[in-house]
């Protein structure tokens, strides 16, 4: 009975973890540039004293879905989307460099260029700062051109260039803060071949219908495992009653 009980209990626990990952994908269906996480189950022997006579299931995230989301036109000068592969380099809240596809850029009161979640956008020499300007343009190669307040209409100044990177996806992983980083902990170099489109944003690549269907399937699996635990408990109680009368 113990095998039936603990195996079904383990399966229910791992199904809950998979459901949490799927729910996170679904919650970010409208998050700009979000990349969905894959989830899979695999068998895992339990090692201890003696031979591994138990094999339980384990939920894990094998990879992230890097398929491009749909491009939406916004007409806003500070909105950019990457054309094809690549990422925008930002400074994470822990100070480390990370990479994102979210191009909903904003300027803080102190003049710092940040993403919609408040992460500083990296340039060729570090975080980008924008002086008080009447006009800001972002070129296809990420070059930022500004016309400062009081300047002539034709007087444009190249301020900096957004750091755009294109690391090998096999060397990239999604960190706990949602940013992409290199496996070896290094920083990716600037890639001049990456192009961006101003006035557009890339949506999340989460398939809402697929995520909803997966949520229902996982819920049914969880209910099945709970029924198995109840059956194991009932069988154990019936066996105890038989021993009492023997």
BELLIN-V130919 format. One record per run of one state. SS is the DSSP state (A for helix, B for strand, O for the rest). FROM is the first residue (numbers start at 0). TO is the last residue. Records with the same first field share a line. If there is no record, write none. Layout:
SS: FROM-TO, FROM-TO
This chain:
O: 0-0, 27-35, 37-38, 46-52, 60-62, 64-69, 73-77, 83-85, 91-95, 100-102, 104-104, 107-110, 114-118, 122-125, 127-127, 129-131, 138-141, 148-155, 161-162, 165-167, 174-178, 182-188, 190-193, 198-198, 202-206, 245-245
A: 1-26, 168-170, 207-244
B: 36-36, 39-45, 53-59, 63-63, 70-72, 78-82, 86-90, 96-99, 103-103, 105-106, 111-113, 119-121, 126-126, 128-128, 132-137, 142-147, 156-160, 163-164, 171-173, 179-181, 189-189, 194-197, 199-201
